């Protein structure tokens, strides 16, 4: 891919951070030390596992469908959180991927939710109060009550909700040096420990994810591979029961064909990622990949998509680990104010084709579309970045959720 395309490869979702209007939370005193862990929540589920290239969820082995709702941990209404999980439970979707991070470089003055503060010249603050990790606690509690499994990502590559850029502001690191900075990694691990220690043995946790879309442009691929190796081992030392994944886009995978698209940008190691090498890390339990052809400079209906899916399926089958297509979407930008929130029929048709291809490809054990949309109790819609599938978008929801869940059920036999 040419250089201009490389500069626009951050997916549309990363450019359009949307703040939900939520009720005011009583101010909290933040602390660098965690409060006592939340009370265990009752659940009839079991901790998820892998078996070869399949997942085992609540004792059932097979392929599982889910979605993303990065925003759910920032809602301040328990009723809204419960409403989302009730909709998921009724839909047959089983996995929900969320952000387990929200880092700021200054304390919000409006009492909005944040999980960690990295304020220059102050010690790192982990917010365990009611506008901090207690919001994540309720998400986990509600997920357990509704039988939904959570993938919780622990840092963002992008600046949305802080991410690595917030660490860089605090530690004077860069997107490249963050991965090897002892001080930055020490703070990152302290945050990991603060989150993971709150949910020991909780069956609502499907997997811990090192980062959302980690990249290290211009770095040797060993930078991210070594970081993923040591960080995943650290997580396993804290929690040996739950699954762990990298959360990468799947770049740098060896193509399974010699078609022109197999030499394109996403297949390259330009972003410092080697999917196959990372998949070989013993403390990573499954492979992750994303699919956004348009932001990557590819056509949504080209041979690139089939090549991309086939290459990852082959890699996962060879490694004996499941592949999870944990994000995918065809939208390139959010609708204008007052614009339509429904997904165009052409986009729906394309994504249906992707779902069928992934479901039929050996090595895959699940997929999660980006992004879930719903209407909150206030009447406000959750964010729409152009990829969002709203529960009340009847045509899109029936095609991409209802029928897909039915197809997966036929394959699984349950």
Secondary structure as the mmCIF struct_conf table of DSSP 4:
data_model
#
loop_
_struct_conf.conf_type_id
_struct_conf.id
_struct_conf.beg_label_comp_id
_struct_conf.beg_label_asym_id
_struct_conf.beg_label_seq_id
_struct_conf.end_label_comp_id
_struct_conf.end_label_asym_id
_struct_conf.end_label_seq_id
HELX_RH_AL_P HELX_RH_AL_P1 UNK A 3 UNK A 6
TURN_TY1_P TURN_TY1_P1 UNK A 7 UNK A 8
BEND BEND1 UNK A 10 UNK A 10
HELX_RH_3T_P HELX_RH_3T_P1 UNK A 12 UNK A 14
TURN_TY1_P TURN_TY1_P2 UNK A 15 UNK A 15
STRN STRN1 UNK A 31 UNK A 31
BEND BEND2 UNK A 32 UNK A 33
HELX_LH_PP_P HELX_LH_PP_P1 UNK A 36 UNK A 40
BEND BEND3 UNK A 44 UNK A 44
STRN STRN2 UNK A 49 UNK A 51
TURN_TY1_P TURN_TY1_P3 UNK A 52 UNK A 53
STRN STRN3 UNK A 54 UNK A 57
TURN_TY1_P TURN_TY1_P4 UNK A 58 UNK A 59
STRN STRN4 UNK A 60 UNK A 62
STRN STRN5 UNK A 64 UNK A 68
TURN_TY1_P TURN_TY1_P5 UNK A 70 UNK A 71
HELX_RH_3T_P HELX_RH_3T_P2 UNK A 72 UNK A 74
HELX_RH_AL_P HELX_RH_AL_P2 UNK A 78 UNK A 91
TURN_TY1_P TURN_TY1_P6 UNK A 92 UNK A 92
STRN STRN6 UNK A 95 UNK A 99
STRN STRN7 UNK A 103 UNK A 104
BEND BEND4 UNK A 105 UNK A 106
TURN_TY1_P TURN_TY1_P7 UNK A 109 UNK A 110
BEND BEND5 UNK A 115 UNK A 115
STRN STRN8 UNK A 116 UNK A 117
TURN_TY1_P TURN_TY1_P8 UNK A 120 UNK A 121
BEND BEND6 UNK A 122 UNK A 122
STRN STRN9 UNK A 125 UNK A 126
BEND BEND7 UNK A 129 UNK A 129
TURN_TY1_P TURN_TY1_P9 UNK A 130 UNK A 132
HELX_RH_AL_P HELX_RH_AL_P3 UNK A 133 UNK A 146
TURN_TY1_P TURN_TY1_P10 UNK A 147 UNK A 147
STRN STRN10 UNK A 149 UNK A 153
STRN STRN11 UNK A 156 UNK A 156
BEND BEND8 UNK A 157 UNK A 159
TURN_TY1_P TURN_TY1_P11 UNK A 160 UNK A 161
BEND BEND9 UNK A 162 UNK A 162
HELX_RH_AL_P HELX_RH_AL_P4 UNK A 163 UNK A 171
TURN_TY1_P TURN_TY1_P12 UNK A 172 UNK A 172
TURN_TY1_P TURN_TY1_P13 UNK A 175 UNK A 176
HELX_RH_3T_P HELX_RH_3T_P3 UNK A 177 UNK A 180
HELX_RH_AL_P HELX_RH_AL_P5 UNK A 182 UNK A 196
TURN_TY1_P TURN_TY1_P14 UNK A 197 UNK A 198
BEND BEND10 UNK A 199 UNK A 199
TURN_TY1_P TURN_TY1_P15 UNK A 200 UNK A 201
TURN_TY1_P TURN_TY1_P16 UNK A 203 UNK A 204
STRN STRN12 UNK A 205 UNK A 209
BEND BEND11 UNK A 210 UNK A 210
STRN STRN13 UNK A 212 UNK A 212
BEND BEND12 UNK A 213 UNK A 213
TURN_TY1_P TURN_TY1_P17 UNK A 217 UNK A 218
BEND BEND13 UNK A 219 UNK A 219
HELX_RH_AL_P HELX_RH_AL_P6 UNK A 221 UNK A 238
BEND BEND14 UNK A 240 UNK A 242
STRN STRN14 UNK A 243 UNK A 245
TURN_TY1_P TURN_TY1_P18 UNK A 251 UNK A 252
HELX_LH_PP_P HELX_LH_PP_P2 UNK A 253 UNK A 255
BEND BEND15 UNK A 256 UNK A 257
BEND BEND16 UNK A 259 UNK A 259
HELX_RH_3T_P HELX_RH_3T_P4 UNK A 260 UNK A 263
BEND BEND17 UNK A 264 UNK A 264
HELX_RH_3T_P HELX_RH_3T_P5 UNK A 265 UNK A 267
BEND BEND18 UNK A 268 UNK A 269
TURN_TY1_P TURN_TY1_P19 UNK A 270 UNK A 271
BEND BEND19 UNK A 272 UNK A 272
HELX_RH_AL_P HELX_RH_AL_P7 UNK A 275 UNK A 279
TURN_TY1_P TURN_TY1_P20 UNK A 280 UNK A 280
TURN_TY1_P TURN_TY1_P21 UNK A 282 UNK A 283
STRN STRN15 UNK A 286 UNK A 291
TURN_TY1_P TURN_TY1_P22 UNK A 293 UNK A 297
TURN_TY1_P TURN_TY1_P23 UNK A 300 UNK A 301
BEND BEND20 UNK A 302 UNK A 302
HELX_RH_AL_P HELX_RH_AL_P8 UNK A 303 UNK A 319
TURN_TY1_P TURN_TY1_P24 UNK A 320 UNK A 320
STRN STRN16 UNK A 322 UNK A 328
BEND BEND21 UNK A 333 UNK A 333
HELX_LH_PP_P HELX_LH_PP_P3 UNK A 334 UNK A 336
TURN_TY1_P TURN_TY1_P25 UNK A 337 UNK A 338
BEND BEND22 UNK A 342 UNK A 342
HELX_LH_PP_P HELX_LH_PP_P4 UNK A 343 UNK A 344
HELX_RH_AL_P HELX_RH_AL_P9 UNK A 345 UNK A 359
TURN_TY1_P TURN_TY1_P26 UNK A 360 UNK A 360
BEND BEND23 UNK A 361 UNK A 361
TURN_TY1_P TURN_TY1_P27 UNK A 362 UNK A 363
STRN STRN17 UNK A 364 UNK A 369
BEND BEND24 UNK A 370 UNK A 370
STRN STRN18 UNK A 372 UNK A 373
STRN STRN19 UNK A 375 UNK A 375
TURN_TY1_P TURN_TY1_P28 UNK A 377 UNK A 378
BEND BEND25 UNK A 379 UNK A 379
HELX_LH_PP_P HELX_LH_PP_P5 UNK A 380 UNK A 380
STRN STRN20 UNK A 381 UNK A 381
HELX_LH_PP_P HELX_LH_PP_P6 UNK A 382 UNK A 383
BEND BEND26 UNK A 386 UNK A 386
STRN STRN21 UNK A 389 UNK A 390
TURN_TY1_P TURN_TY1_P29 UNK A 391 UNK A 392
HELX_RH_AL_P HELX_RH_AL_P10 UNK A 394 UNK A 397
HELX_RH_PI_P HELX_RH_PI_P1 UNK A 398 UNK A 402
HELX_RH_AL_P HELX_RH_AL_P11 UNK A 403 UNK A 412
TURN_TY1_P TURN_TY1_P30 UNK A 413 UNK A 413
#
